[in-house]
């Protein structure tokens, strides 16, 4: 199984079953990050579920700088990109139904 197949398997099966749709899960993470940053640094900002995907990809890129051969990081990058696509698709569907966040 290649990297993209592994990422698809993880994002569409096990993790989705455990954590729900990425819009909800990463949206919750975004809210927690916003609260932490506001409390810690007194900075008011907005983060979205998509921002969480982007920053998690950056985390994985940072780890690849240490060891570019570690396949798990590549799988996770593909997974977060897939989550971003799923979030975007859900937001577009919600906009079509006037239910967008």
TORVEX-153114 format. One line per field, with one value per atom (N, C-alpha, C, O): atom name; x negated, y negated, z; residue in three letters. Coordinates in nm, 4 decimals, decimal comma. Layout:
BEGIN
at <- (CA	...)
u <- (X	...)
v <- (Y	...)
w <- (Z	...)
aa <- (Ala	...)
//
This chain:
BEGIN
at <- (N	CA	C	O	N	CA	C	O	N	CA	C	O	N	CA	C	O	N	CA	C	O	N	CA	C	O	N	CA	C	O	N	CA	C	O	N	CA	C	O	N	CA	C	O	N	CA	C	O	N	CA	C	O	N	CA	C	O	N	CA	C	O	N	CA	C	O	N	CA	C	O	N	CA	C	O	N	CA	C	O	N	CA	C	O	N	CA	C	O	N	CA	C	O	N	CA	C	O	N	CA	C	O	N	CA	C	O	N	CA	C	O	N	CA	C	O	N	CA	C	O	N	CA	C	O	N	CA	C	O	N	CA	C	O	N	CA	C	O	N	CA	C	O	N	CA	C	O	N	CA	C	O	N	CA	C	O	N	CA	C	O	N	CA	C	O	N	CA	C	O	N	CA	C	O	N	CA	C	O	N	CA	C	O	N	CA	C	O	N	CA	C	O	N	CA	C	O	N	CA	C	O	N	CA	C	O	N	CA	C	O	N	CA	C	O	N	CA	C	O	N	CA	C	O	N	CA	C	O	N	CA	C	O	N	CA	C	O	N	CA	C	O	N	CA	C	O	N	CA	C	O	N	CA	C	O	N	CA	C	O	N	CA	C	O	N	CA	C	O	N	CA	C	O	N	CA	C	O	N	CA	C	O	N	CA	C	O	N	CA	C	O	N	CA	C	O	N	CA	C	O	N	CA	C	O	N	CA	C	O	N	CA	C	O	N	CA	C	O	N	CA	C	O	N	CA	C	O	N	CA	C	O	N	CA	C	O	N	CA	C	O	N	CA	C	O	N	CA	C	O	N	CA	C	O	N	CA	C	O	N	CA	C	O	N	CA	C	O	N	CA	C	O	N	CA	C	O	N	CA	C	O	N	CA	C	O	N	CA	C	O	N	CA	C	O	N	CA	C	O	N	CA	C	O	N	CA	C	O	N	CA	C	O	N	CA	C	O	N	CA	C	O	N	CA	C	O	N	CA	C	O	N	CA	C	O	N	CA	C	O	N	CA	C	O	N	CA	C	O	N	CA	C	O)
u <- (-0,0854	0,0000	-0,0905	-0,1842	-0,0605	-0,1442	-0,0962	0,0043	-0,1691	-0,1427	-0,0011	0,0680	0,0423	0,1761	0,2852	0,3886	0,2628	0,3591	0,3677	0,4762	0,2527	0,2522	0,3258	0,4036	0,3013	0,3682	0,5189	0,5966	0,5603	0,7037	0,7673	0,8783	0,6974	0,7502	0,7681	0,8698	0,6702	0,6760	0,7844	0,8616	0,7912	0,8851	1,0292	1,1222	1,0479	1,1851	1,2376	1,3557	1,1544	1,1989	1,1738	1,2581	1,0605	1,0334	1,0458	1,1191	0,9770	0,9799	1,1168	1,1640	1,1798	1,3141	1,4101	1,4946	1,3964	1,4821	1,4546	1,5471	1,3280	1,2897	1,3196	1,3610	1,2986	1,3015	1,4109	1,4276	1,4848	1,5885	1,5332	1,4174	1,6171	1,5774	1,4688	1,4747	1,3698	1,2609	1,3076	1,2420	1,4193	1,4688	1,5004	1,4691	1,5611	1,5947	1,4710	1,4484	1,3915	1,2749	1,1716	1,1256	1,1351	1,0345	1,0923	1,0185	1,2235	1,2870	1,2743	1,2511	1,2895	1,2714	1,1267	1,1017	1,0325	0,8906	0,8634	0,7925	0,9188	0,9005	0,9517	0,8857	1,0689	1,1251	1,0340	1,0156	0,9774	0,8879	0,7590	0,7093	0,7049	0,5843	0,6101	0,5278	0,7240	0,7603	0,7697	0,7179	0,8355	0,8495	0,7134	0,6873	0,6275	0,4948	0,4138	0,3546	0,4114	0,3330	0,3868	0,3094	0,5197	0,5794	0,5384	0,5018	0,5444	0,5092	0,3590	0,3173	0,2808	0,1352	0,0706	-0,0192	0,1181	0,0511	0,1395	0,0927	0,2666	0,3571	0,3848	0,4157	0,3739	0,3941	0,5288	0,5586	0,6087	0,7392	0,7244	0,6933	0,7461	0,7361	0,8429	0,9088	0,8589	0,9533	0,8769	0,7926	0,9069	0,8527	0,9691	1,0714	0,9524	1,0562	1,0047	0,8869	1,0937	1,0550	0,9508	0,8601	0,9628	0,8634	0,7268	0,6244	0,7247	0,5976	0,5290	0,4068	0,6078	0,5504	0,4835	0,3723	0,5478	0,4856	0,3545	0,2536	0,3556	0,2343	0,1208	0,0063	0,1535	0,0485	-0,0015	-0,1189	0,0865	0,0415	-0,0492	-0,1440	-0,0204	-0,1102	-0,2467	-0,3499	-0,2475	-0,3753	-0,4509	-0,5734	-0,3789	-0,4429	-0,5119	-0,6253	-0,4431	-0,5000	-0,6197	-0,7165	-0,6133	-0,7281	-0,8472	-0,9607	-0,8217	-0,9282	-0,9939	-1,1162	-0,9130	-0,9685	-1,0462	-1,1467	-1,0007	-1,0736	-1,2106	-1,3027	-1,2241	-1,3549	-1,4565	-1,5761	-1,4079	-1,4945	-1,5208	-1,6333	-1,4161	-1,4293	-1,3334	-1,2181	-1,3822	-1,2945	-1,2549	-1,1750	-1,3084	-1,2757	-1,1647	-1,1199	-1,1205	-1,0181	-0,8820	-0,8199	-0,8373	-0,7167	-0,5912	-0,5036	-0,5810	-0,4610	-0,4309	-0,3145	-0,5346	-0,5127	-0,4534	-0,3664	-0,4992	-0,4445	-0,2985	-0,2154	-0,2685	-0,1294	-0,0422	0,0684	-0,0917	-0,0148	0,0073	0,1158	-0,0937	-0,0776	0,0336	0,1204	0,0310	0,1364	0,2720	0,3734	0,2733	0,3969	0,4537	0,5741	0,3677	0,4156	0,4616	0,5563	0,3956	0,4420	0,5795	0,6668	0,5987	0,7295	0,8340	0,9468	0,7979	0,8912	0,9303	1,0471	0,8339	0,8631	0,9626	1,0550	0,9439	1,0374	1,1773	1,2767	1,1848	1,3136	1,3819	1,5034	1,3040	1,3581	1,4114	1,5232	1,3310	1,3731	1,5009	1,5938	1,5061	1,6255	1,7488	1,8572	1,7315	1,8432	1,8900	2,0101	1,7955	1,8307	1,9058	2,0044	1,8601	1,9276	2,0690	2,1624	2,0842	2,2172	2,3084	2,4266	2,2529	2,3315	2,3725	2,4841	2,2843	2,3164	2,4298	2,5172	2,4284	2,5360	2,6695	2,7737	2,6673	2,7903	2,8094	2,8963	2,7283	2,7331	2,7107	2,7688	2,6253	2,5932	2,4471	2,3996	2,3738	2,2287	2,1969	2,2701	2,0845	2,0427	1,9939	1,9554)
v <- (0,1172	0,0000	-0,1241	-0,1339	-0,2187	-0,3383	-0,4438	-0,4245	-0,5543	-0,6586	-0,7136	-0,7309	-0,7412	-0,7979	-0,6981	-0,7359	-0,5730	-0,4695	-0,4553	-0,4402	-0,4605	-0,4527	-0,5716	-0,5555	-0,6901	-0,8098	-0,8018	-0,8384	-0,7546	-0,7408	-0,6401	-0,6613	-0,5320	-0,4301	-0,4864	-0,4618	-0,5608	-0,6161	-0,7226	-0,7223	-0,8140	-0,9259	-0,8848	-0,9504	-0,7792	-0,7390	-0,6244	-0,5907	-0,5652	-0,4506	-0,4709	-0,5272	-0,4265	-0,4224	-0,5587	-0,5722	-0,6591	-0,7903	-0,8543	-0,9197	-0,8361	-0,8939	-0,8292	-0,8967	-0,6982	-0,6293	-0,6784	-0,6931	-0,7034	-0,7447	-0,8913	-0,9249	-0,9793	-1,1227	-1,1998	-1,3194	-1,1346	-1,2034	-1,2770	-1,2596	-1,3590	-1,4340	-1,5345	-1,5947	-1,5536	-1,6474	-1,7909	-1,8648	-1,8316	-1,9666	-1,9827	-2,0858	-1,8827	-1,8879	-1,8708	-1,9486	-1,7691	-1,7394	-1,8512	-1,8988	-1,8932	-1,9998	-2,1348	-2,2233	-2,1512	-2,2727	-2,2834	-2,3919	-2,1715	-2,1673	-2,2008	-2,2771	-2,1437	-2,1734	-2,3218	-2,3837	-2,3791	-2,5222	-2,6061	-2,7008	-2,5713	-2,6455	-2,6366	-2,7356	-2,5201	-2,5027	-2,5814	-2,6418	-2,5814	-2,6587	-2,8077	-2,8781	-2,8559	-2,9971	-3,0333	-3,1366	-2,9487	-2,9755	-2,9765	-3,0624	-2,8829	-2,8764	-3,0013	-3,0638	-3,0369	-3,1530	-3,2813	-3,3685	-3,2925	-3,4108	-3,4195	-3,5266	-3,3091	-3,3078	-3,3291	-3,4073	-3,2606	-3,2624	-3,3927	-3,4450	-3,4451	-3,5592	-3,6838	-3,7898	-3,6707	-3,7844	-3,8250	-3,9410	-3,7297	-3,7569	-3,6995	-3,5825	-3,7833	-3,7400	-3,7093	-3,7983	-3,5866	-3,5488	-3,4479	-3,3928	-3,4246	-3,3244	-3,2147	-3,2414	-3,0923	-2,9762	-2,8877	-2,8824	-2,8192	-2,7300	-2,5864	-2,5600	-2,4971	-2,3575	-2,3442	-2,2616	-2,4242	-2,4208	-2,4673	-2,4097	-2,5710	-2,6169	-2,5052	-2,4913	-2,4260	-2,3135	-2,2171	-2,1711	-2,1860	-2,0972	-2,1554	-2,0852	-2,2835	-2,3471	-2,3437	-2,3136	-2,3745	-2,3776	-2,2377	-2,2197	-2,1400	-2,0034	-1,9550	-1,8804	-1,9971	-1,9654	-2,0290	-1,9659	-2,1544	-2,2203	-2,1468	-2,1355	-2,0965	-2,0166	-1,8948	-1,8623	-1,8287	-1,7086	-1,7445	-1,6688	-1,8586	-1,9042	-1,9310	-1,8980	-1,9906	-2,0143	-1,8830	-1,8750	-1,7814	-1,6515	-1,5898	-1,5222	-1,6122	-1,5596	-1,6253	-1,5650	-1,7478	-1,8134	-1,7358	-1,7375	-1,6682	-1,5850	-1,4485	-1,3985	-1,3899	-1,2572	-1,2451	-1,2053	-1,2799	-1,2775	-1,1371	-1,1228	-1,0360	-0,8989	-0,8369	-0,7258	-0,9075	-0,8518	-0,8564	-0,9623	-0,7427	-0,7358	-0,7855	-0,8429	-0,7648	-0,8047	-0,9533	-0,9920	-1,0367	-1,1799	-1,2077	-1,2937	-1,1363	-1,1517	-1,1075	-1,1726	-0,9991	-0,9512	-1,0550	-1,0845	-1,1101	-1,2099	-1,3367	-1,3947	-1,3806	-1,4984	-1,4733	-1,5583	-1,3584	-1,3240	-1,3167	-1,3593	-1,2630	-1,2543	-1,3910	-1,4133	-1,4825	-1,6172	-1,6906	-1,7690	-1,6657	-1,7238	-1,6671	-1,7407	-1,5387	-1,4766	-1,5344	-1,5615	-1,5535	-1,6148	-1,7550	-1,7927	-1,8323	-1,9673	-1,9608	-2,0418	-1,8657	-1,8494	-1,8146	-1,8693	-1,7250	-1,6852	-1,8041	-1,8210	-1,8854	-2,0040	-2,1017	-2,1518	-2,1283	-2,2208	-2,1714	-2,2493	-2,0428	-1,9864	-2,0022	-2,0348	-1,9788	-1,9914	-2,1369	-2,1636	-2,2301	-2,3721	-2,4135	-2,4869	-2,3671	-2,4001	-2,3415	-2,4068	-2,2198	-2,1577	-2,2355	-2,2547	-2,2797	-2,3573	-2,4920	-2,5386	-2,5539	-2,6818	-2,6645	-2,7505	-2,5541	-2,5284	-2,5160	-2,5482	-2,4697	-2,4538	-2,5676	-2,5605	-2,6732	-2,7879	-2,7497	-2,8101	-2,6479	-2,6022	-2,6236	-2,5670	-2,7032	-2,7176	-2,7802	-2,8665	-2,7352	-2,7933	-2,9364	-2,9991)
w <- (0,0000	0,0000	0,0000	0,0792	-0,0905	-0,0965	0,0043	0,0726	0,0122	0,1107	0,0981	0,1985	-0,0244	-0,0430	-0,0067	0,0484	-0,0371	-0,0002	0,1526	0,2088	0,2174	0,3640	0,4251	0,5192	0,3717	0,4234	0,4012	0,4894	0,2850	0,2573	0,3522	0,4010	0,3777	0,4680	0,6086	0,6735	0,6547	0,7900	0,8012	0,8971	0,7039	0,7149	0,6879	0,7349	0,6144	0,5793	0,6649	0,6561	0,7459	0,8245	0,9733	1,0432	1,0217	1,1660	1,2324	1,3304	1,1826	1,2486	1,2360	1,3290	1,1227	1,1058	1,2053	1,2641	1,2238	1,3207	1,4631	1,5430	1,4940	1,6292	1,6593	1,7702	1,5600	1,5873	1,5140	1,5376	1,4268	1,3516	1,2313	1,1935	1,1723	1,0531	1,0897	1,1969	1,0028	1,0342	1,0586	1,1320	0,9984	1,0250	1,1729	1,2326	1,2312	1,3739	1,4614	1,5540	1,4317	1,5146	1,5090	1,6128	1,3881	1,3759	1,4164	1,4596	1,4029	1,4529	1,6038	1,6571	1,6723	1,8173	1,8537	1,9470	1,7804	1,8038	1,7826	1,8620	1,6765	1,6493	1,7658	1,8087	1,8164	1,9306	2,0525	2,1234	2,0773	2,1922	2,1740	2,2691	2,0533	2,0273	2,0462	2,1046	1,9970	2,0116	2,1597	2,2021	2,2379	2,3818	2,4504	2,5346	2,4157	2,4767	2,4418	2,5298	2,3151	2,2706	2,3347	2,3742	2,3448	2,4086	2,5552	2,6034	2,6248	2,7678	2,7879	2,8733	2,7103	2,7273	2,6821	2,7480	2,5674	2,5071	2,4953	2,4537	2,5317	2,5206	2,3774	2,3501	2,2856	2,1435	2,1015	2,1256	2,0388	1,9884	1,8394	1,7602	1,8023	1,6622	1,6290	1,7172	1,5020	1,4559	1,3847	1,2990	1,4205	1,3507	1,3108	1,3790	1,2011	1,1513	1,1482	1,1726	1,1183	1,1005	0,9896	0,9995	0,8852	0,7776	0,8279	0,7912	0,9113	0,9688	1,0467	1,0417	1,1187	1,1928	1,0959	1,1222	0,9861	0,8861	0,8361	0,8289	0,8018	0,7491	0,8521	0,8183	0,9768	1,0791	1,1141	1,1461	1,1081	1,1337	1,0204	1,0445	0,8978	0,7863	0,8123	0,7897	0,8600	0,8912	1,0010	0,9951	1,1016	1,2067	1,1456	1,1809	1,0548	0,9926	0,9036	0,8963	0,8368	0,7568	0,8481	0,8138	0,9638	1,0612	1,1024	1,1138	1,1244	1,1614	1,0464	1,0686	0,9237	0,8075	0,7925	0,7375	0,8410	0,8363	0,9187	0,8896	1,0211	1,1053	1,0408	1,0423	0,9850	0,9235	0,8051	0,8217	0,6848	0,5673	0,5216	0,4291	0,5840	0,5431	0,6279	0,5996	0,7306	0,8197	0,7497	0,7400	0,7020	0,6182	0,6881	0,6236	0,8171	0,8904	0,8724	0,8625	0,8682	0,8477	0,7108	0,6972	0,6097	0,4749	0,4700	0,4068	0,5356	0,5417	0,6118	0,5665	0,7219	0,7955	0,7137	0,7186	0,6387	0,5519	0,4513	0,4316	0,3887	0,2924	0,3626	0,3073	0,4837	0,5600	0,5947	0,5826	0,6376	0,6694	0,5435	0,5487	0,4312	0,3045	0,2691	0,2232	0,2899	0,2650	0,3608	0,3196	0,4874	0,5814	0,5358	0,5450	0,4868	0,4375	0,3217	0,3142	0,2330	0,1215	0,1736	0,1258	0,2701	0,3273	0,3962	0,3857	0,4659	0,5323	0,4291	0,4414	0,3277	0,2218	0,1547	0,1332	0,1218	0,0581	0,1472	0,0990	0,2775	0,3714	0,3817	0,3862	0,3855	0,3915	0,2651	0,2727	0,1496	0,0236	0,0206	-0,0259	0,0696	0,0747	0,1691	0,1407	0,2809	0,3775	0,3170	0,3401	0,2408	0,1772	0,0776	0,0664	0,0061	-0,0893	-0,0178	-0,0749	0,1061	0,1859	0,2851	0,3720	0,2726	0,3644	0,5103	0,6005	0,5333	0,6693	0,7040	0,8024	0,6269	0,6458	0,7796	0,8280	0,8406	0,9695	0,9546	1,0533)
aa <- (Unk	Unk	Unk	Unk	Unk	Unk	Unk	Unk	Unk	Unk	Unk	Unk	Unk	Unk	Unk	Unk	Unk	Unk	Unk	Unk	Unk	Unk	Unk	Unk	Unk	Unk	Unk	Unk	Unk	Unk	Unk	Unk	Unk	Unk	Unk	Unk	Unk	Unk	Unk	Unk	Unk	Unk	Unk	Unk	Unk	Unk	Unk	Unk	Unk	Unk	Unk	Unk	Unk	Unk	Unk	Unk	Unk	Unk	Unk	Unk	Unk	Unk	Unk	Unk	Unk	Unk	Unk	Unk	Unk	Unk	Unk	Unk	Unk	Unk	Unk	Unk	Unk	Unk	Unk	Unk	Unk	Unk	Unk	Unk	Unk	Unk	Unk	Unk	Unk	Unk	Unk	Unk	Unk	Unk	Unk	Unk	Unk	Unk	Unk	Unk	Unk	Unk	Unk	Unk	Unk	Unk	Unk	Unk	Unk	Unk	Unk	Unk	Unk	Unk	Unk	Unk	Unk	Unk	Unk	Unk	Unk	Unk	Unk	Unk	Unk	Unk	Unk	Unk	Unk	Unk	Unk	Unk	Unk	Unk	Unk	Unk	Unk	Unk	Unk	Unk	Unk	Unk	Unk	Unk	Unk	Unk	Unk	Unk	Unk	Unk	Unk	Unk	Unk	Unk	Unk	Unk	Unk	Unk	Unk	Unk	Unk	Unk	Unk	Unk	Unk	Unk	Unk	Unk	Unk	Unk	Unk	Unk	Unk	Unk	Unk	Unk	Unk	Unk	Unk	Unk	Unk	Unk	Unk	Unk	Unk	Unk	Unk	Unk	Unk	Unk	Unk	Unk	Unk	Unk	Unk	Unk	Unk	Unk	Unk	Unk	Unk	Unk	Unk	Unk	Unk	Unk	Unk	Unk	Unk	Unk	Unk	Unk	Unk	Unk	Unk	Unk	Unk	Unk	Unk	Unk	Unk	Unk	Unk	Unk	Unk	Unk	Unk	Unk	Unk	Unk	Unk	Unk	Unk	Unk	Unk	Unk	Unk	Unk	Unk	Unk	Unk	Unk	Unk	Unk	Unk	Unk	Unk	Unk	Unk	Unk	Unk	Unk	Unk	Unk	Unk	Unk	Unk	Unk	Unk	Unk	Unk	Unk	Unk	Unk	Unk	Unk	Unk	Unk	Unk	Unk	Unk	Unk	Unk	Unk	Unk	Unk	Unk	Unk	Unk	Unk	Unk	Unk	Unk	Unk	Unk	Unk	Unk	Unk	Unk	Unk	Unk	Unk	Unk	Unk	Unk	Unk	Unk	Unk	Unk	Unk	Unk	Unk	Unk	Unk	Unk	Unk	Unk	Unk	Unk	Unk	Unk	Unk	Unk	Unk	Unk	Unk	Unk	Unk	Unk	Unk	Unk	Unk	Unk	Unk	Unk	Unk	Unk	Unk	Unk	Unk	Unk	Unk	Unk	Unk	Unk	Unk	Unk	Unk	Unk	Unk	Unk	Unk	Unk	Unk	Unk	Unk	Unk	Unk	Unk	Unk	Unk	Unk	Unk	Unk	Unk	Unk	Unk	Unk	Unk	Unk	Unk	Unk	Unk	Unk	Unk	Unk	Unk	Unk	Unk	Unk	Unk	Unk	Unk	Unk	Unk	Unk	Unk	Unk	Unk	Unk	Unk	Unk	Unk	Unk	Unk	Unk	Unk	Unk	Unk	Unk	Unk	Unk	Unk	Unk	Unk	Unk	Unk	Unk	Unk	Unk	Unk	Unk	Unk	Unk)
//
